[in-house]
Amino acid sequence: MWGWWQEIADLVLPADCAGCGRPGVPLCDRCHGALRGPGARRVLPSPVPPGLPVVHAAVDYVDEARAVLLAHKERGALRLAGPLGEALAGAVRTVARGVLPRALGDRPLLLVPVPSARRAVGARGHDPARRIACAAAGVLRREGCPARVPSVLRQRRRVTDQSGLGARQRRANVTGALEAAPGGGRLLVAGPVVLVDDLMTTGASLAEAARAVAEAGGRVVGGAVVAAPPTPVSTPAPWGTSAAPGRLRPFASGKRN
């Protein structure tokens, strides 16, 4: 019930920019532009957890991007899912260009969000990663990519709050914590999987999600997140030559090239 009232209030009450605090707009043009960033980049946590797929982030987790993500996730600014979804779609485009430029055909691209704990969803009134993933899928579908967001992963045991934990502690906390829901395997074989989340820090959750998807029979081709902390080992993602930055070349339906 809280989530319903929060969504109504978010639509009708005046708001300040979630990124910089400018009055009268939920997200100003400058902060919206900051979410688009210069282009998705590959991110590598240190240490790299076993099983982590290649992950691309749309922007660095700093300044306006950090403020917008926190406003959406922790303060229920639900209208920010749209621009955050646009940013996530940019990272997914890079994954798709790198591994699926000609092989998707009429199969869907599956954006599988890392699930939040039930108690966290209840406390927040929404599932941030899934909401952003759905917005990103809408952007990609409008560009000709048949993207879907299947609800296939769930937690099979409780995990503790990850904040304040180191890389090894986070990995131990989430290892073996996820599984595919009943019938999830059937959904996962429908197309290639891109794991998605709002933020990657140590990569432990994405590595565990990759294990659970593979165990259920899915094929993970990469990971995409809105943001990740800037690190010295991060490298720019190479842009494909078949599509301009910011656009995904439409996939031909019903045939394979």
C-alpha positions in Angstrom: 0.0 0.0 0.0 2.9 2.4 0.8 4.3 1.9 -2.7 0.9 2.9 -4.3 0.6 6.1 -2.3 4.2 6.9 -2.9 3.8 6.5 -6.7 0.7 8.9 -6.7 2.5 11.4 -4.5 5.6 11.3 -6.8 3.4 12.2 -9.8 1.4 15.1 -8.3 3.6 16.8 -5.7 6.3 19.4 -6.7 9.8 18.0 -6.7 13.3 19.2 -6.9 15.9 17.7 -9.2 17.1 14.4 -7.7 20.6 15.0 -9.0 21.4 18.6 -8.1 18.4 19.9 -6.1 17.2 22.5 -8.7 13.7 23.3 -7.8 10.6 22.5 -9.8 11.8 19.6 -11.9 12.3 15.9 -10.9 15.4 15.7 -13.1 17.0 18.7 -14.9 18.5 18.5 -18.3 22.0 18.7 -17.0 21.6 15.8 -14.7 19.7 13.8 -17.3 22.6 14.3 -19.6 25.0 13.1 -16.8 23.1 9.8 -16.7 23.7 9.3 -20.4 27.4 9.7 -19.9 30.1 9.4 -22.6 29.2 5.8 -23.4 29.1 2.5 -21.6 32.4 1.1 -20.3 33.6 -2.3 -19.1 34.0 -2.4 -15.3 36.2 -4.9 -13.4 35.9 -5.0 -9.6 39.0 -6.0 -7.6 39.2 -8.8 -6.8 37.0 -10.2 -9.6 34.6 -12.8 -8.1 34.6 -16.2 -9.7 31.9 -16.6 -12.4 31.4 -12.9 -13.0 30.5 -12.2 -16.6 31.8 -9.3 -18.6 29.9 -6.3 -17.1 29.4 -2.8 -18.6 28.2 0.3 -16.7 26.5 3.3 -18.3 28.1 5.8 -15.9 30.3 6.2 -12.9 28.7 6.0 -9.5 29.5 9.6 -8.5 27.9 13.0 -8.2 24.5 13.3 -10.0 24.3 9.7 -11.0 24.8 8.6 -7.4 22.2 11.0 -6.1 19.6 10.0 -8.7 20.1 6.3 -8.0 19.7 6.8 -4.3 16.6 8.9 -4.8 15.0 6.2 -6.9 16.1 3.3 -4.7 15.8 4.6 -1.2 13.4 7.6 -1.4 10.9 6.1 -3.8 11.3 8.7 -6.6 9.6 6.3 -9.0 9.5 8.6 -12.0 13.3 8.4 -12.2 13.0 4.8 -13.4 12.5 6.2 -17.0 15.8 8.1 -17.3 17.6 5.4 -15.3 16.2 2.8 -17.7 17.5 4.9 -20.6 21.0 4.7 -19.1 20.8 1.0 -18.5 19.6 0.5 -22.0 22.9 2.1 -23.2 24.9 -0.5 -21.3 22.8 -3.3 -22.7 23.3 -2.0 -26.2 27.1 -2.4 -25.7 26.6 -6.0 -24.6 24.3 -6.7 -27.5 26.7 -5.1 -30.1 29.6 -7.1 -28.7 28.1 -10.6 -28.7 24.7 -10.6 -30.5 24.9 -8.3 -33.5 23.6 -10.9 -35.9 22.6 -14.0 -33.9 19.4 -12.9 -32.1 17.0 -13.4 -35.0 13.5 -13.6 -33.7 14.5 -14.6 -30.2 14.0 -12.2 -27.3 16.9 -10.6 -25.4 16.3 -11.5 -21.8 17.1 -8.8 -19.2 17.2 -10.6 -15.9 17.4 -8.4 -12.9 19.3 -9.4 -9.7 16.4 -9.8 -7.2 16.1 -7.7 -4.1 15.4 -9.4 -0.8 11.6 -9.5 0.0 12.0 -7.5 3.2 13.9 -4.8 1.2 11.2 -4.6 -1.4 8.6 -4.4 1.4 10.5 -1.6 3.1 11.0 0.4 -0.1 7.6 -0.3 -1.6 9.2 -1.3 -4.9 11.9 -3.4 -6.6 14.4 -0.8 -8.0 16.3 -3.1 -10.3 13.3 -4.7 -11.8 11.6 -1.3 -12.4 14.7 0.1 -14.1 15.0 -3.1 -16.2 11.4 -2.8 -17.4 12.1 0.8 -18.4 15.3 -0.3 -20.3 13.4 -3.1 -22.1 10.8 -0.6 -23.3 13.6 1.6 -24.7 15.1 -1.3 -26.5 11.8 -2.6 -27.9 11.1 0.9 -29.4 14.5 0.6 -31.2 13.7 -2.8 -32.7 15.2 -5.2 -30.1 12.7 -7.7 -28.7 13.7 -7.3 -25.1 11.9 -9.0 -22.2 12.2 -8.9 -18.4 11.3 -12.4 -17.1 10.9 -12.7 -13.3 13.0 -15.9 -12.9 15.4 -15.4 -10.0 14.5 -15.4 -6.4 16.3 -15.7 -3.1 16.2 -19.1 -1.5 17.8 -18.1 1.8 18.1 -14.9 3.7 21.2 -12.7 3.2 22.4 -9.9 5.4 22.7 -6.3 4.4 25.7 -5.9 2.1 26.5 -2.4 3.1 29.7 -2.3 5.2 30.9 -5.7 4.0 34.1 -6.3 2.2 34.5 -8.2 -1.1 35.1 -11.6 0.5 32.3 -11.1 3.0 29.9 -10.1 0.3 30.8 -13.1 -1.8 30.3 -15.4 1.2 27.0 -13.7 2.0 25.4 -14.2 -1.4 27.0 -17.5 -2.6 24.3 -20.0 -3.1 21.5 -17.5 -2.2 19.7 -17.4 -5.6 17.8 -19.9 -7.6 15.4 -19.9 -10.5 11.7 -19.9 -9.7 9.7 -23.0 -10.7 9.3 -22.8 -14.5 12.1 -20.3 -14.8 14.3 -22.6 -16.8 11.7 -22.7 -19.5 11.8 -18.9 -19.7 15.6 -18.7 -19.6 16.1 -20.9 -22.7 13.9 -18.6 -24.8 16.9 -16.3 -25.6 20.3 -15.0 -24.4 20.5 -13.4 -21.0 21.9 -10.1 -19.9 22.0 -9.8 -16.2 21.1 -6.3 -15.0 21.2 -4.2 -11.8 21.2 -0.6 -10.8 24.7 -0.7 -9.3 27.7 -3.0 -9.2 30.3 -2.7 -6.5 32.2 -5.9 -5.7 30.3 -8.0 -8.4 29.3 -10.7 -5.9 25.6 -10.4 -6.6 26.0 -10.5 -10.4 28.3 -13.5 -10.1 25.8 -15.4 -8.0 23.0 -14.4 -10.4 25.1 -15.8 -13.3 25.6 -19.1 -11.5 21.8 -19.4 -10.8 20.9 -18.7 -14.4 23.4 -21.1 -15.8 22.3 -23.8 -13.3 18.7 -23.4 -14.7 19.9 -23.8 -18.2 20.2 -20.1 -19.3 23.0 -18.6 -21.4 24.5 -15.5 -19.8 26.2 -13.3 -22.4 27.1 -10.4 -20.2 26.0 -8.0 -17.5 24.8 -4.4 -17.6 24.4 -1.9 -14.8 23.4 1.8 -14.5 26.5 2.7 -12.5 29.7 1.3 -11.0 32.4 3.0 -8.9 35.2 4.5 -11.0 38.3 2.3 -10.8 41.7 2.3 -12.4 41.1 -1.0 -14.1 37.9 0.2 -15.9 38.4 0.3 -19.6 36.2 2.0 -22.3 33.9 -0.3 -24.1 34.6 -0.5 -27.9 31.8 0.8 -30.0 30.7 -1.4 -32.9 30.9 -0.1 -36.4 27.4 -1.2 -37.5 25.6 1.2 -35.2 26.2 4.7 -34.0 26.7 5.2 -30.3 23.4 5.5 -28.4 21.4 3.4 -30.9 21.0 -0.3 -31.2 20.7 -1.5 -34.8 17.2 -3.1 -35.2 17.1 -6.8 -35.2 15.5 -8.4 -38.2 12.4 -10.4 -37.1 12.0 -13.9 -38.4 15.4 -14.3 -40.0 19.0 -14.8 -39.1 21.8 -13.0 -40.9 
